[in-house]
Amino acid sequence: MTNICLIGAKGVGKSTIVSHTIKESTSETWKAKDGTMLLRVVAMADELLHMRIIYKNNVVGSAINEGCRGIFLVFDISRRSTFNVLGSLLEEVSKYCQATTPFILVANQLNQVREVSLEEVQKYATEQSLELIQVDATRQEDIERLFCSMWSLLMKHTEHGHLDPVAQACVNCGVDCHCCK
């Protein structure tokens, strides 16, 4: 099973991203009693992906400690405050996850008036070496692309022999893996 975390401030659209993903899935879905985890089985690249999606409001440690293999860092482009906390969230996440864990910066709410410019978001993504994907969870725009991109990043590690499935770490370069990007 592949654990994917969605982390961001309250109200940025994490649960909307997950709910639209689940609605479009033709596979079985289970919701945990605490309401924080959903499981989905999808077919990608002719393989079945067992994906547990964990979404938290600024609760990083517990999510990462559940064995996340990929992280979506989500913010709302119409609320600057959600963009301003990304630095501290990224720093917090870095304490708990492997250096090889792929991150995708998710700019949500494209249907709203921007408080954060595209140029500012692109600059931040470049500075932090994050892939940037803009979505509109309410209108279901680019949600599937989001998960396909994460799956692709995870597969690159696996195909290149960089991902040790037990240690979930890059066996090629160890501490800092940017060789697969």
FIKOLZA-1660 file (N, C-alpha, C; in steps of 0.1 Angstrom, whole numbers, plus 5000, padded with zeros to 4 digits):
% residues 181
   i   px   py   pz ch aa at
   1 5008 4988 5000  A  M  N
   1 5000 5000 5000  A  M CA
   1 5009 5012 5000  A  M  C
   2 5005 5022 4992  A  T  N
   2 5012 5035 4991  A  T CA
   2 5005 5046 4999  A  T  C
   3 5011 5051 5009  A  N  N
   3 5005 5062 5017  A  N CA
   3 5009 5075 5011  A  N  C
   4 4999 5084 5008  A  I  N
   4 5001 5097 5003  A  I CA
   4 4995 5107 5013  A  I  C
   5 5002 5117 5017  A  C  N
   5 4997 5127 5026  A  C CA
   5 4993 5140 5019  A  C  C
   6 4982 5146 5023  A  L  N
   6 4979 5159 5019  A  L CA
   6 4980 5168 5032  A  L  C
   7 4989 5177 5032  A  I  N
   7 4991 5186 5044  A  I CA
   7 4989 5200 5040  A  I  C
   8 4983 5208 5049  A  G  N
   8 4981 5222 5046  A  G CA
   8 4972 5228 5057  A  G  C
   9 4971 5241 5057  A  A  N
   9 4962 5248 5067  A  A CA
   9 4948 5243 5065  A  A  C
  10 4940 5246 5076  A  K  N
  10 4926 5243 5076  A  K CA
  10 4919 5251 5064  A  K  C
  11 4910 5244 5057  A  G  N
  11 4902 5250 5047  A  G CA
  11 4908 5252 5034  A  G  C
  12 4919 5246 5031  A  V  N
  12 4926 5248 5018  A  V CA
  12 4921 5239 5007  A  V  C
  13 4912 5229 5011  A  G  N
  13 4906 5220 5001  A  G CA
  13 4912 5206 5000  A  G  C
  14 4919 5202 5011  A  K  N
  14 4924 5188 5011  A  K CA
  14 4913 5178 5010  A  K  C
  15 4903 5179 5019  A  S  N
  15 4892 5169 5018  A  S CA
  15 4884 5170 5005  A  S  C
  16 4883 5182 4999  A  T  N
  16 4876 5183 4986  A  T CA
  16 4884 5176 4975  A  T  C
  17 4897 5177 4976  A  I  N
  17 4906 5170 4966  A  I CA
  17 4904 5155 4968  A  I  C
  18 4904 5150 4980  A  V  N
  18 4902 5136 4983  A  V CA
  18 4888 5131 4979  A  V  C
  19 4878 5139 4982  A  S  N
  19 4864 5134 4979  A  S CA
  19 4861 5134 4964  A  S  C
  20 4867 5143 4956  A  H  N
  20 4865 5142 4942  A  H CA
  20 4873 5131 4936  A  H  C
  21 4884 5128 4942  A  T  N
  21 4892 5117 4937  A  T CA
  21 4885 5104 4939  A  T  C
  22 4879 5103 4951  A  I  N
  22 4872 5090 4955  A  I CA
  22 4859 5089 4946  A  I  C
  23 4852 5100 4944  A  K  N
  23 4840 5099 4936  A  K CA
  23 4843 5094 4922  A  K  C
  24 4854 5098 4916  A  E  N
  24 4857 5094 4902  A  E CA
  24 4863 5080 4902  A  E  C
  25 4866 5074 4913  A  S  N
  25 4872 5061 4913  A  S CA
  25 4861 5051 4911  A  S  C
  26 4863 5041 4904  A  T  N
  26 4854 5030 4902  A  T CA
  26 4857 5018 4911  A  T  C
  27 4868 5020 4919  A  S  N
  27 4872 5010 4928  A  S CA
  27 4866 5011 4942  A  S  C
  28 4870 5002 4950  A  E  N
  28 4865 5002 4964  A  E CA
  28 4871 5013 4972  A  E  C
  29 4863 5019 4981  A  T  N
  29 4868 5029 4989  A  T CA
  29 4864 5027 5004  A  T  C
  30 4873 5029 5013  A  W  N
  30 4869 5028 5027  A  W CA
  30 4873 5041 5034  A  W  C
  31 4865 5045 5044  A  K  N
  31 4868 5056 5052  A  K CA
  31 4870 5052 5066  A  K  C
  32 4881 5057 5072  A  A  N
  32 4884 5053 5086  A  A CA
  32 4874 5060 5095  A  A  C
  33 4873 5054 5107  A  K  N
  33 4863 5059 5117  A  K CA
  33 4866 5073 5121  A  K  C
  34 4879 5077 5121  A  D  N
  34 4882 5090 5126  A  D CA
  34 4881 5101 5114  A  D  C
  35 4878 5096 5102  A  G  N
  35 4875 5105 5091  A  G CA
  35 4887 5111 5085  A  G  C
  36 4899 5107 5088  A  T  N
  36 4911 5113 5083  A  T CA
  36 4918 5105 5072  A  T  C
  37 4913 5093 5070  A  M  N
  37 4920 5084 5060  A  M CA
  37 4910 5078 5050  A  M  C
  38 4914 5078 5038  A  L  N
  38 4906 5071 5027  A  L CA
  38 4915 5062 5020  A  L  C
  39 4909 5051 5015  A  L  N
  39 4917 5041 5008  A  L CA
  39 4911 5040 4994  A  L  C
  40 4919 5039 4984  A  R  N
  40 4915 5038 4970  A  R CA
  40 4924 5029 4963  A  R  C
  41 4918 5021 4954  A  V  N
  41 4926 5012 4945  A  V CA
  41 4923 5017 4931  A  V  C
  42 4933 5022 4925  A  V  N
  42 4932 5027 4911  A  V CA
  42 4941 5020 4902  A  V  C
  43 4938 5020 4889  A  A  N
  43 4947 5014 4879  A  A CA
  43 4955 5025 4873  A  A  C
  44 4968 5025 4874  A  M  N
  44 4976 5035 4868  A  M CA
  44 4988 5027 4861  A  M  C
  45 4991 5031 4849  A  A  N
  45 5002 5024 4842  A  A CA
  45 5001 5009 4842  A  A  C
  46 4988 5005 4840  A  D  N
  46 4985 4990 4839  A  D CA
  46 4989 4983 4852  A  D  C
  47 4990 4990 4863  A  E  N
  47 4992 4984 4876  A  E CA
  47 4982 4989 4886  A  E  C
  48 4978 4981 4896  A  L  N
  48 4969 4985 4906  A  L CA
  48 4977 4993 4917  A  L  C
  49 4972 5004 4920  A  L  N
  49 4978 5012 4930  A  L CA
  49 4969 5012 4943  A  L  C
  50 4974 5007 4953  A  H  N
  50 4967 5008 4966  A  H CA
  50 4971 5021 4973  A  H  C
  51 4963 5030 4974  A  M  N
  51 4966 5043 4979  A  M CA
  51 4958 5047 4992  A  M  C
  52 4965 5049 5002  A  R  N
  52 4958 5054 5014  A  R CA
  52 4961 5069 5015  A  R  C
  53 4951 5077 5015  A  I  N
  53 4953 5092 5014  A  I CA
  53 4950 5097 5028  A  I  C
  54 4960 5104 5034  A  I  N
  54 4958 5110 5047  A  I CA
  54 4958 5125 5046  A  I  C
  55 4948 5131 5051  A  Y  N
  55 4948 5145 5050  A  Y CA
  55 4947 5151 5064  A  Y  C
  56 4956 5161 5067  A  K  N
  56 4957 5167 5080  A  K CA
  56 4957 5182 5080  A  K  C
  57 4952 5188 5090  A  N  N
  57 4953 5203 5091  A  N CA
  57 4966 5206 5100  A  N  C
  58 4977 5209 5094  A  N  N
  58 4989 5212 5100  A  N CA
  58 4993 5202 5111  A  N  C
  59 4989 5190 5110  A  V  N
  59 4993 5179 5119  A  V CA
  59 5003 5170 5111  A  V  C
  60 5016 5174 5112  A  V  N
  60 5026 5168 5103  A  V CA
  60 5031 5154 5108  A  V  C
  61 5036 5154 5121  A  G  N
  61 5043 5143 5126  A  G CA
  61 5035 5130 5125  A  G  C
  62 5022 5130 5130  A  S  N
  62 5014 5118 5130  A  S CA
  62 5012 5113 5116  A  S  C
  63 5010 5122 5106  A  A  N
  63 5008 5118 5092  A  A CA
  63 5020 5111 5087  A  A  C
  64 5032 5117 5089  A  I  N
  64 5044 5112 5083  A  I CA
  64 5048 5099 5090  A  I  C
  65 5045 5098 5103  A  N  N
  65 5049 5086 5110  A  N CA
  65 5040 5074 5106  A  N  C
  66 5030 5077 5098  A  E  N
  66 5022 5066 5093  A  E CA
  66 5027 5060 5080  A  E  C
  67 5040 5064 5077  A  G  N
  67 5047 5058 5065  A  G CA
  67 5043 5064 5052  A  G  C
  68 5042 5077 5051  A  C  N
  68 5039 5084 5039  A  C CA
  68 5050 5083 5029  A  C  C
  69 5047 5079 5017  A  R  N
  69 5057 5078 5006  A  R CA
  69 5057 5090 4997  A  R  C
  70 5047 5099 4998  A  G  N
  70 5046 5111 4990  A  G CA
  70 5038 5121 4997  A  G  C
  71 5041 5134 4995  A  I  N
  71 5034 5145 5002  A  I CA
  71 5029 5156 4992  A  I  C
  72 5016 5159 4994  A  F  N
  72 5011 5171 4987  A  F CA
  72 5010 5182 4997  A  F  C
  73 5017 5193 4994  A  L  N
  73 5017 5204 5003  A  L CA
  73 5006 5214 4997  A  L  C
  74 4995 5215 5003  A  V  N
  74 4983 5222 4997  A  V CA
  74 4981 5236 5003  A  V  C
  75 4978 5246 4995  A  F  N
  75 4975 5259 4999  A  F CA
  75 4964 5265 4990  A  F  C
  76 4957 5275 4995  A  D  N
  76 4946 5282 4988  A  D CA
  76 4952 5295 4982  A  D  C
  77 4951 5297 4969  A  I  N
  77 4957 5309 4963  A  I CA
  77 4949 5321 4966  A  I  C
  78 4937 5319 4971  A  S  N
  78 4928 5331 4975  A  S CA
  78 4930 5335 4989  A  S  C
  79 4939 5328 4997  A  R  N
  79 4941 5332 5011  A  R CA
  79 4956 5331 5013  A  R  C
  80 4962 5343 5013  A  R  N
  80 4977 5345 5015  A  R CA
  80 4982 5337 5028  A  R  C
  81 4974 5338 5038  A  S  N
  81 4978 5332 5051  A  S CA
  81 4981 5317 5049  A  S  C
  82 4974 5310 5040  A  T  N
  82 4977 5296 5038  A  T CA
  82 4990 5294 5030  A  T  C
  83 4994 5303 5022  A  F  N
  83 5007 5303 5015  A  F CA
  83 5018 5306 5025  A  F  C
  84 5016 5316 5034  A  N  N
  84 5026 5320 5043  A  N CA
  84 5030 5309 5053  A  N  C
  85 5022 5300 5055  A  V  N
  85 5026 5289 5065  A  V CA
  85 5033 5277 5058  A  V  C
  86 5035 5278 5045  A  L  N
  86 5041 5267 5037  A  L CA
  86 5055 5264 5042  A  L  C
  87 5063 5275 5044  A  G  N
  87 5077 5274 5049  A  G CA
  87 5078 5266 5062  A  G  C
  88 5070 5269 5071  A  S  N
  88 5070 5262 5084  A  S CA
  88 5065 5248 5083  A  S  C
  89 5055 5246 5075  A  L  N
  89 5050 5232 5072  A  L CA
  89 5061 5224 5066  A  L  C
  90 5068 5229 5056  A  L  N
  90 5078 5222 5048  A  L CA
  90 5090 5219 5058  A  L  C
  91 5093 5228 5066  A  E  N
  91 5104 5226 5076  A  E CA
  91 5100 5215 5086  A  E  C
  92 5087 5215 5090  A  E  N
  92 5082 5205 5100  A  E CA
  92 5082 5191 5093  A  E  C
  93 5077 5191 5081  A  V  N
  93 5077 5178 5073  A  V CA
  93 5091 5172 5072  A  V  C
  94 5100 5180 5069  A  S  N
  94 5114 5176 5067  A  S CA
  94 5120 5169 5079  A  S  C
  95 5115 5172 5091  A  K  N
  95 5120 5166 5103  A  K CA
  95 5115 5151 5104  A  K  C
  96 5104 5148 5097  A  Y  N
  96 5098 5135 5099  A  Y CA
  96 5100 5125 5087  A  Y  C
  97 5102 5131 5075  A  C  N
  97 5102 5122 5063  A  C CA
  97 5116 5120 5058  A  C  C
  98 5117 5110 5050  A  Q  N
  98 5130 5107 5043  A  Q CA
  98 5133 5118 5033  A  Q  C
  99 5146 5120 5031  A  A  N
  99 5150 5130 5021  A  A CA
  99 5145 5127 5007  A  A  C
 100 5142 5114 5005  A  T  N
 100 5138 5110 4991  A  T CA
 100 5123 5111 4989  A  T  C
 101 5115 5115 4999  A  T  N
 101 5101 5116 4998  A  T CA
 101 5097 5127 4988  A  T  C
 102 5090 5123 4977  A  P  N
 102 5086 5133 4967  A  P CA
 102 5075 5143 4973  A  P  C
 103 5076 5155 4970  A  F  N
 103 5067 5166 4974  A  F CA
 103 5061 5172 4961  A  F  C
 104 5048 5175 4962  A  I  N
 104 5042 5183 4951  A  I CA
 104 5035 5195 4958  A  I  C
 105 5038 5207 4954  A  L  N
 105 5031 5219 4959  A  L CA
 105 5018 5220 4951  A  L  C
 106 5007 5221 4958  A  V  N
 106 4994 5221 4952  A  V CA
 106 4987 5235 4955  A  V  C
 107 4986 5243 4944  A  A  N
 107 4979 5256 4945  A  A CA
 107 4964 5253 4941  A  A  C
 108 4956 5255 4951  A  N  N
 108 4941 5252 4949  A  N CA
 108 4933 5264 4949  A  N  C
 109 4921 5263 4944  A  Q  N
 109 4911 5274 4943  A  Q CA
 109 4913 5283 4931  A  Q  C
 110 4916 5277 4920  A  L  N
 110 4919 5285 4908  A  L CA
 110 4906 5294 4903  A  L  C
 111 4895 5290 4908  A  N  N
 111 4883 5297 4905  A  N CA
 111 4881 5310 4913  A  N  C
 112 4889 5312 4923  A  Q  N
 112 4888 5324 4932  A  Q CA
 112 4898 5335 4928  A  Q  C
 113 4896 5347 4934  A  V  N
 113 4905 5358 4931  A  V CA
 113 4918 5355 4939  A  V  C
 114 4929 5357 4931  A  R  N
 114 4942 5354 4937  A  R CA
 114 4947 5364 4947  A  R  C
 115 4952 5359 4959  A  E  N
 115 4959 5368 4968  A  E CA
 115 4974 5365 4966  A  E  C
 116 4977 5354 4960  A  V  N
 116 4991 5349 4958  A  V CA
 116 4993 5348 4943  A  V  C
 117 5002 5356 4938  A  S  N
 117 5004 5356 4923  A  S CA
 117 5011 5343 4918  A  S  C
 118 5008 5339 4906  A  L  N
 118 5014 5327 4900  A  L CA
 118 5030 5328 4900  A  L  C
 119 5035 5340 4897  A  E  N
 119 5049 5342 4898  A  E CA
 119 5055 5339 4911  A  E  C
 120 5048 5344 4922  A  E  N
 120 5053 5341 4935  A  E CA
 120 5053 5327 4939  A  E  C
 121 5043 5320 4935  A  V  N
 121 5041 5305 4937  A  V CA
 121 5052 5298 4929  A  V  C
 122 5054 5301 4917  A  Q  N
 122 5065 5295 4909  A  Q CA
 122 5078 5297 4915  A  Q  C
 123 5081 5309 4919  A  K  N
 123 5094 5312 4925  A  K CA
 123 5096 5304 4938  A  K  C
 124 5086 5302 4946  A  Y  N
 124 5087 5294 4958  A  Y CA
 124 5089 5280 4955  A  Y  C
 125 5082 5275 4945  A  A  N
 125 5083 5261 4941  A  A CA
 125 5098 5258 4936  A  A  C
 126 5103 5267 4928  A  T  N
 126 5116 5266 4923  A  T CA
 126 5127 5266 4934  A  T  C
 127 5125 5276 4943  A  E  N
 127 5135 5277 4954  A  E CA
 127 5135 5264 4963  A  E  C
 128 5123 5258 4965  A  Q  N
 128 5122 5246 4973  A  Q CA
 128 5123 5233 4966  A  Q  C
 129 5126 5234 4953  A  S  N
 129 5127 5222 4944  A  S CA
 129 5114 5213 4945  A  S  C
 130 5103 5220 4944  A  L  N
 130 5090 5213 4944  A  L CA
 130 5083 5214 4931  A  L  C
 131 5077 5203 4927  A  E  N
 131 5069 5203 4915  A  E CA
 131 5056 5211 4919  A  E  C
 132 5051 5220 4910  A  L  N
 132 5039 5228 4912  A  L CA
 132 5028 5223 4903  A  L  C
 133 5017 5220 4909  A  I  N
 133 5005 5217 4901  A  I CA
 133 4993 5226 4907  A  I  C
 134 4987 5233 4897  A  Q  N
 134 4976 5242 4901  A  Q CA
 134 4963 5234 4898  A  Q  C
 135 4954 5234 4908  A  V  N
 135 4941 5226 4907  A  V CA
 135 4929 5235 4911  A  V  C
 136 4918 5231 4908  A  D  N
 136 4906 5236 4913  A  D CA
 136 4898 5224 4918  A  D  C
 137 4899 5221 4931  A  A  N
 137 4892 5209 4936  A  A CA
 137 4877 5210 4935  A  A  C
 138 4871 5222 4936  A  T  N
 138 4857 5223 4935  A  T CA
 138 4852 5220 4922  A  T  C
 139 4859 5224 4911  A  R  N
 139 4855 5221 4898  A  R CA
 139 4862 5208 4892  A  R  C
 140 4869 5201 4901  A  Q  N
 140 4876 5189 4897  A  Q CA
 140 4887 5190 4886  A  Q  C
 141 4893 5202 4885  A  E  N
 141 4903 5205 4875  A  E CA
 141 4916 5200 4879  A  E  C
 142 4922 5191 4871  A  D  N
 142 4936 5186 4873  A  D CA
 142 4938 5178 4886  A  D  C
 143 4927 5172 4892  A  I  N
 143 4929 5164 4904  A  I CA
 143 4935 5151 4900  A  I  C
 144 4930 5145 4889  A  E  N
 144 4936 5132 4885  A  E CA
 144 4951 5134 4881  A  E  C
 145 4954 5145 4875  A  R  N
 145 4968 5148 4871  A  R CA
 145 4977 5149 4884  A  R  C
 146 4971 5154 4894  A  L  N
 146 4979 5155 4907  A  L CA
 146 4983 5141 4912  A  L  C
 147 4974 5131 4912  A  F  N
 147 4978 5118 4917  A  F CA
 147 4986 5110 4907  A  F  C
 148 4984 5113 4894  A  C  N
 148 4993 5107 4884  A  C CA
 148 5007 5112 4885  A  C  C
 149 5009 5125 4887  A  S  N
 149 5022 5130 4889  A  S CA
 149 5029 5124 4901  A  S  C
 150 5022 5123 4912  A  M  N
 150 5028 5117 4924  A  M CA
 150 5032 5102 4921  A  M  C
 151 5023 5095 4914  A  W  N
 151 5026 5081 4911  A  W CA
 151 5038 5080 4902  A  W  C
 152 5039 5089 4893  A  S  N
 152 5051 5090 4884  A  S CA
 152 5064 5092 4891  A  S  C
 153 5063 5101 4901  A  L  N
 153 5075 5104 4909  A  L CA
 153 5079 5092 4917  A  L  C
 154 5069 5085 4923  A  L  N
 154 5072 5073 4931  A  L CA
 154 5077 5062 4922  A  L  C
 155 5072 5060 4910  A  M  N
 155 5077 5050 4901  A  M CA
 155 5091 5053 4896  A  M  C
 156 5095 5065 4894  A  K  N
 156 5108 5068 4890  A  K CA
 156 5118 5063 4900  A  K  C
 157 5115 5065 4913  A  H  N
 157 5124 5060 4923  A  H CA
 157 5125 5045 4923  A  H  C
 158 5114 5038 4921  A  T  N
 158 5113 5024 4920  A  T CA
 158 5120 5018 4908  A  T  C
 159 5117 5024 4896  A  E  N
 159 5123 5019 4884  A  E CA
 159 5139 5021 4884  A  E  C
 160 5143 5032 4889  A  H  N
 160 5158 5034 4890  A  H CA
 160 5165 5027 4901  A  H  C
 161 5157 5019 4908  A  G  N
 161 5163 5012 4919  A  G CA
 161 5167 5020 4931  A  G  C
 162 5161 5032 4931  A  H  N
 162 5165 5042 4942  A  H CA
 162 5157 5040 4955  A  H  C
 163 5145 5034 4953  A  L  N
 163 5137 5032 4965  A  L CA
 163 5138 5019 4971  A  L  C
 164 5143 5018 4983  A  D  N
 164 5143 5006 4991  A  D CA
 164 5130 5005 4997  A  D  C
 165 5122 4995 4993  A  P  N
 165 5108 4994 4998  A  P CA
 165 5107 4992 5013  A  P  C
 166 5118 4987 5019  A  V  N
 166 5118 4985 5034  A  V CA
 166 5121 4998 5041  A  V  C
 167 5132 5004 5037  A  A  N
 167 5137 5016 5044  A  A CA
 167 5130 5028 5038  A  A  C
 168 5124 5027 5027  A  Q  N
 168 5117 5039 5020  A  Q CA
 168 5128 5050 5018  A  Q  C
 169 5140 5046 5015  A  A  N
 169 5150 5056 5013  A  A CA
 169 5157 5054 5000  A  A  C
 170 5164 5064 4995  A  C  N
 170 5171 5063 4982  A  C CA
 170 5184 5055 4985  A  C  C
 171 5186 5044 4978  A  V  N
 171 5198 5036 4980  A  V CA
 171 5209 5040 4971  A  V  C
 172 5206 5049 4961  A  N  N
 172 5216 5054 4952  A  N CA
 172 5224 5065 4958  A  N  C
 173 5217 5075 4964  A  C  N
 173 5225 5087 4969  A  C CA
 173 5222 5089 4984  A  C  C
 174 5214 5081 4990  A  G  N
 174 5212 5081 5004  A  G CA
 174 5205 5093 5009  A  G  C
 175 5212 5103 5014  A  V  N
 175 5206 5114 5021  A  V CA
 175 5197 5123 5013  A  V  C
 176 5202 5128 5002  A  D  N
 176 5195 5138 4994  A  D CA
 176 5194 5133 4980  A  D  C
 177 5181 5130 4976  A  C  N
 177 5179 5124 4963  A  C CA
 177 5172 5134 4954  A  C  C
 178 5179 5140 4945  A  H  N
 178 5172 5148 4935  A  H CA
 178 5176 5142 4921  A  H  C
 179 5182 5131 4921  A  C  N
 179 5186 5125 4908  A  C CA
 179 5174 5119 4900  A  C  C
 180 5163 5118 4906  A  C  N
 180 5152 5112 4898  A  C CA
 180 5143 5123 4893  A  C  C
 181 5145 5135 4896  A  K  N
 181 5136 5146 4892  A  K CA
 181 5139 5150 4878  A  K  C
% end
